[in-house]
Amino acid sequence: MDSSTAATDAAPLLELDEASVMRGGRLALDRLSLRIAAGEHTAILGPNGSGKSTLVRLLARELYPLARDDRRAPVRVFGRERWHVAELRGLLGIVSPALQQDFADDPALSAGDAVLAGFFAARALGLDHRVTPAMRARAGEALAHMGAAHLRDRPLAALSTGEARRVLIARALVHRPRALLLDEPCAGLDLATRRHFLESLRALARGGTTLLLVTHHIEEILPEIGRVVLLRDGRLLREGGKAELLAAAHLSEAFGLPVSVQRRGDWYAAALD
């Protein structure tokens, strides 16, 4: 193991140091500071407009933080400020509704090819992409792990929301990443599909993949998640243990409305009072 690999292994998964991002002429993230350790399953929770999606796009290298005079790095992922996107995907897989929509625009792309294209950080396989037998085997393993092996030859755009979500997580898993960032992973799923999908995510968490779950539904926060980050207006409102943060007072503060919370075993549910 070389020194750069050792440093990456030892570094926190994510460090934000007063990171600010402008979108549409306003601060979508406002001096946000946050540190998440590798192996620390975390839920990032907040209402619409709190900065959750901007944070996802920042980590996906689709947006960039404002430069600062002090030259401190506002964003580090696994200890590094700069990454090639393909290299970063080998450590941090990202699945979001926006990514799913991108694939919906290609009616000819099969689920299997979408997963294989993940090796090249591409939306589809190109003529310059050399797919090896080992890649095909790993893609098959990832699809099987997500219960989606039977979807390999079907057009991705023709799949249900839940089926496509499983395929895109398999695409992220071909790299065997250390962490997965999941943006609103249950959006558009019915109750039964959501339950099965969340059980698949629990298996990933128990298997050693660090999960960062971005949501505004506390019902989706897995029992394996131990830490919660509350965002509001692009700023860090509170962070801490799940049992402490998923309380009526804190959620009411975050969402700006009176919220009641129920705990059912290892799961939580919220309702407006």
N, C-alpha and C positions, 0 to 999 in steps of 0.2 A: 504494500500500500504506500503510495507516494504521499508527500506532505500535504498537498492540496486536498487529496481524498480524505486523509485523516482529519484535517481541519473541518471539512464539510460534515463528516460524520459526527464530530464533537459539537458543532455549532447549533444554536437554536434553529428551529424550523423557520421562524419568522421574527424579524425585528423591524418595527417602524419607529423612527425617531422624529417626531414632530413633522410627519409627512402631510403635505397639502397638495390637493389636486383641484384644478379649475375645470369646470364643465358648464357650458352655456353661460359663461360670464359670471359664475358664482363659485364659491368654494364648496365643492362636493365633499371633500375631506379637509378638515381644518385642524392642522397641527396635531394629527393623530399619532399617539405613541402607544406601542403595543409590543409585547414579547410573548411568543408561544414556543414552548420547548418541543423538541422532537419527541414523539411518543405521547404527547398530551392531547387527547381527543377534546376538541373545543367546538362549542356552538357560538356563532356570531349572530346576534339577535337584534332586531330593531324594526321600526315601522318603515313603510315606504318613504323614500327620501332621506333615510338616515345615513346613507353612504355605503351600504352593504355591496351593492352592485359595482360601485366605483372601486371599492377595495378589491373585489374579484378581478376587475379589468386591470387594476394596477399590478396585481400579482401575476396576471397573465401576460404582462408586458404589452398590453393594448393601450394603456395610458401611462403617463410618466409624471412623477412628482415635480413640483416647482423647485427650481434651483435655489440654493441658499448661499449667503455670503460666507458662512463659516465653513463651507465645503464638507460638512459632515454628511455621510450617506444617509438619506432619509429612509431608504428601504434596503434591507438585506434579507436574502432568502438562503438558508443554510450557510450563513456567514459571509455570503458574497454579494457585492453590489451589482456586478455586471454578469449577465449570462447570455449565451446564445439560446434562443427559444427551444431548439431541439434538445439541447443539453439539459435545460431546466425541466423539460417534460419527463426526462428520465428519472427525476427525483420528486417532482410535484405534478401529479395529474390533475387536470381541471375539467369539470363537467358542468355545463350551465345551459339554461334554456336558449340563450343566444347561440351557443355552439350547435344545439340541436336544430335551430331554425336555419343555420347555414347549410346543414346537410339536407334539409328538406327541399332545398332548391335544385337538387340534382336527382332527378327521378331514375336515372340509370345506375346509380351507385349502389352496389350490394352491401349488405351489412358486413360480410367478410372482408371486402375490399376497404371499407371504411376503417375497420380495425387494423388491417395491414398498413394502411396509409399513416396510422399513428406512429409507426417506426420512423417515419420521415418528417413528422410534424406537418403533414400535408393534408389537405381535405380529401384528395383522391390520389390514386396511384398514377404516376407519370411515366413516360418512356425511359427516363433516366433513373427510375427507382428499381433497384435490383432486389427482388424478394427472394430470400433464401429458404430452403426447407425448414431450417430452425425457426425462422420468423413465422412460417405458416403453422408450425407445430405450436409455437407459443401463442399465436392468435387463437388457435383452436382451444387451447387450455383456458385462455382468458374468457372466451365466449362460454365455455362449459362451466367455468367457475361462477358466472353470472346467470346461469340457467338459460342461455341464449344460443346454444350450439345449433339448435334446429332452425335458427333464423339466418344462418350464414349466407345462403344463396338468395335470400329475399331482398327486394329493393328497400333500402333504409327508409326512403321517403314514404313507403307504403305501410310501415309498421305503426302500431299503436304508440301512444306517448310512452307508456311503460316499457314496451319492448325496445323502442329506440333508446330510451334512457339506459337500459341494461347493456345495449350494444356499445354506447358511448363510454360507459364505465369500463367495459372490456377493452375498448380502444386505449383508454388511459392505463389500464393494467398491463398491457403488453410490455411496457418498460420495467415492470415490477417496481413502481415508484415507492419511495418511503412514505409519501403522504398523498392524500386526495383532497382537493378542494371542491366541494359540492355546493353549487349555488341553487337554492330552491329546488332540491332534487325531487320533491314530491309534487311539484306544480303540475296540474292537469291529470293527476292520477285519481281513480275512484278509490273508495275505502278499502276494498279487498286487495286491489293492486298495490296500494300504498303499504298495507300491512306486509305483504310478501316482499316488497321492495326494501322496506326498512329491515326486515330480517336478513336480507342479503348484505346490507350495509353493516349490520351487527357482526356477521361472519367475517367481513373484511377487517373490522376493528379488532376482533379477537385474534385474527391471523397476523397482526403486527403492523398493519397499514394505519398510519396516523390519519384521522379524519378531521377535517375542518368543515363544519356544516353551517352554511349560511342560510338563514331562514327568518320568517316572522311568525312561524307557528311553533309554539313550544311542544305541541303534540308530536312533532317530528324529532325531538331531541332524544337520542338513543340512550339507554341505560349506561352504555359504555362511556358516554361523554361525561367528563367530570368537571369541566370548566365552562363558564359562560361569559361572553363579552357582550355588553349592552351598548349599542350605538344610538345616538340621536343627533340630528342636524350636523352630521359629518364629524362628530366628536365622540370620544370615549366618555360614556356616561358612568358606567361601573364595570368592574370585572371581578370575578371570584369564583368560588365553588358553586356547583349547580344548586345544591340545596339552599344556599344562602340567596342566590340571585333570582331563582324562580319563585319569588315571593310576591304577593299581591302589591305591596308598596313599591317595590322596584319596577315591576312591569307596568304599573299604573304611571309611574314617573316616565318610563321610556316611551310608552304609547300615548300619553297625554289624555287618557281616559281611565275611569275606575275599572279595574280588572280584578276578577276573583280567580283563584288558582286551586285546582284539586290535584292531589297526588293519588295515583292508582298503581300500587306496587312500585315499580321502578320507572314509571312513566308519569308525565304531567299533562294537564289540560287546563286551558284558560277560557274564560268567558267574560264578556262585558257585563258589569253590574247594571 
